[in-house]
């Protein structure tokens, strides 16, 4: 089961780490209630740690000879009430909104969508593509006895033997990791009925991470960063077999990811599917408890596998330490950017990333989503911070170039009225775009 709002929780952790603040420990199990409303902020101390100081706020208009032109100012409204400069009302395009409860069918799934959900029109194709990718990655197969049930509603997310429940935000392209994660649970449950949380979650995390690197749908979830803050590491190492057997809550995700990573490193990418198949063969009707699963794990690896893990981890713990999130987008040249926007969460969360030659960040669908939520959208506002040299070109809804900004190992403010896309070209080094939802929107 995938913990609700992982990305948002990790943003809060990141801000607290760099600001030096402390809060009471508040790790939730997956059944925890709603999180508090978050607001998007730019962490100056984060930028100071990751990137050198320096600001370049030059924004030039589109000219025929940009190399010789002097920087020119871009017209801006006198106040937020001057909506002539705002993003015009956008058509949903490849998205739609469920007016009532909707049900539609794919070859292998029945999809239920609650009313008033903003979702891709090709969501059925996305589901089928994800099922194929999971089977290719794991060598496991989904049952053909019954169609899977995919429910999109304001609950979850979680996976079961019969299907998954995901939240409205989980159908949007930049949160595709959740779909990977929950369907990984389903294929495991259909192969074997086990209850050892560190193994079920460790497998789902590891498998989703590998799929994210191969999928045509880019994922913005940095597994290593989200799994970095593990308070009970010493308990795990003192008696790894007992700890991994009994651990619950968020620590099961942390410990399970580390153990499964080790298993694949030492015994191959297919070690978990081998373990699951063996458990399914020995206990076809269920009843594979934790002690039975431990025996199966040892039979497929080593009688000393848990001691081996502890020793390996002592020498390789740096693999799991990441102080800020960075994702690799070198396999794509286009990324849709959506906010997390509902009753509990109002924020843009885009981790730093690398790219190859050029990449377009398209806010169009996300802005349409915000407009559907009753907000006016001014344009692209926030900051961009880089480790190298990049050119940021801003386009409006008609694909007309508004202006460009240069960024070279520095930070620039983004305040481009009417912009819905950023085309980034440059050396592909780490760049961090932080949209500010409070500056982007007007009620």
TAMO-V222228 format. One record per backbone hydrogen bond with DSSP energy under -0.5 kcal/mol. CO is the residue of the C=O (numbers start at 1). NH is the residue of the N-H. Records with the same first field share a line. If there is no record, write none. Layout:
CO->NH + NH
//
This chain:
1->3
3->6
5->9
6->10
7->11
8->12
9->13
10->14
11->15
12->16
13->17
14->18
15->19
16->20 + 21
29->32
38->346
41->43
42->44
43->47
44->48
45->49
46->50
47->51
54->411
58->406
60->404
65->68 + 69
79->82
81->83
82->85
83->86
92->95
94->121
96->119
97->99
98->116
102->113
104->111
108->148
109->106
110->112 + 150
111->104
112->152
113->102
114->117
117->98 + 119
119->96
120->123
122->126
123->127
124->128
125->129
126->130
127->131
128->132
129->133
130->134
131->135
132->136
133->137
134->138
135->139
148->110 + 150
149->151 + 164
150->112
151->153 + 166
152->114
153->155
158->165
162->149
163->160
164->151
165->157 + 158
166->153
167->170
168->171
169->172
172->175
173->176
174->220
175->178
176->180
177->181
178->182
179->183
180->184
181->185
182->186
183->187
184->188
185->189
186->190
187->191
188->191 + 192
192->194
193->288
195->197
196->199 + 200
197->201
198->202
199->203
200->204
201->205
202->206
203->207
204->208
205->209
206->210
207->211
208->212
209->213
210->214
211->214 + 215
216->218
220->222
221->223
222->226
223->227
225->228
228->230
229->231
230->233
232->236
233->237
234->238
235->239
239->243
240->244
241->245
242->246
243->247
244->198
248->251
249->252 + 253
250->253 + 254
251->255
252->256
253->257
254->258
255->259
256->260
257->261
258->262
259->263
260->264
261->265
262->266
263->267
264->268
268->271
270->274
271->275
272->276
273->277
274->278
275->279
276->280
277->281
278->282
279->283
281->284
283->286
287->289
288->195
289->293
290->294
291->295
292->296
293->297
294->298
295->299
296->300
297->301
302->305
304->308
305->309
306->310
307->311
308->312
309->313
310->314
311->315
312->315 + 316
313->316 + 317
316->319
317->320
318->321
320->322
325->352
327->329 + 354
329->332
333->360
335->362
336->338
337->366
339->341
340->347
344->38
345->342
347->340
352->327
353->431
354->329
355->357
356->358
357->426
359->361 + 424
360->335 + 362
361->363 + 422
362->337
363->367
364->368
365->369
366->370
367->371
368->372
369->373
370->375
371->374
376->378 + 442
377->87
378->418
379->381
380->416
381->436
382->414
383->434
384->412
385->432
388->409
389->427
390->407
391->393 + 425
392->405
393->423
394->402 + 403
395->420 + 421
396->399
400->396
402->62
403->394
404->60
405->392
407->390
410->386
411->56
412->384
413->415
414->382
415->417
416->380 + 419
420->363
421->395
422->361 + 424
423->393 + 425
424->359
425->391
428->355
430->387 + 388
431->353 + 433
432->385 + 434
433->435
434->383
435->437
436->439 + 440
437->441
440->378 + 379
442->376
//
